[in-house]
Amino acid sequence: MADLKADFAKAQTEVKTLTKRPGNDDMLFLYAHYKQAADGDVKGSRPGMLDMVGRAKYDAWAKLKGVKADDAMKKYIDKVAALLKTHK
């Protein structure tokens, strides 16, 4: 567990070294899995239709409802590793 948290923290640092911005789908994936790992299931109400970015983030996170924090961390780490290979 400690290694997983360390790898998760490392991935959060490494994602900032990307030289090319990932696409919106990848960004939403990272956001949702980070939030699920850090905060658990989605909280609050869904943003209004005029807040399209907030709404997309909320929806991406809501799709992960019930996913365990460890699983979300692993998927986040794997996604960052894949992005580092293609976006450096």
N, C-alpha and C positions, 0 to 999 in steps of 0.2 A: 504494500500500500504506500509506504513512504517513497519507494522508487517511482511509483506511478505519479504521485504528486510532484516529485522532482522533475520527472519527464514532462509533465503538464506545464509546470512553470518554465521549463527550458523552451518548450514549444511556443509559449506565449512571447518569450523574448525573441526567438528565432523568426517568428512570423513577421516581426517588425523589420527584418533585414531583407525582405523581398524587394527586388529592384523593379518589379512590374506588379501593378495592382491586379489582384485576382478578379475574376468576373463576379457579377452580383450573386450568382448562385453559390459560388464558393464562399463569398463573404457572409452570406446568410447562413450557410452551413457552419462556418466557424463561429459566428455570433451565437447561433442557437445551441451548439454543443458546449461552448464556453459557459453560457448562462445556465444550461441544464447541469453542468458539472459543478458550477460555483454556487448556484442558488436553488437548484431543484426545479420542481414543476413551475410552470408559468404562473405569475401572480398578477393581480390587477385586472382592469377591464381593457378590452380591445380598443385601440385608438380609433378615432373617427375616420371617415372616408377621406377627409382632406389631408390627413397625415399618412401619406402613402408609404413613406419609409418606416415610420413607427409601426404601421399596420403589418408590413411585410416582415419586420423583425419579430413582432408578436406572434404572427401566424407560424413562422419558422420554428420558434421556440415552443409554441403550443403543440406542434406535431410530435414533439419529443416527450410529451407527458407520460410519466411512468418509467422512463428510461433511467437506469441507475447512474449515479454520478461517475462511478468507475468506467462504465461503458461509454458514457459521453466523453470522458477524458481520453480514453483509448482512441475513439474515432477522431477527436480533435487532433491528437498527436499524429495519427496516421495521415490526416488531411494536410497538416503542416509539412510533414515529411514529403508528401507528394508534390505540394506546391513549391517546396524548396528545390526540387529536381527540375521543375519546368519554368519557374519564374525568377531564376537567378541570373 
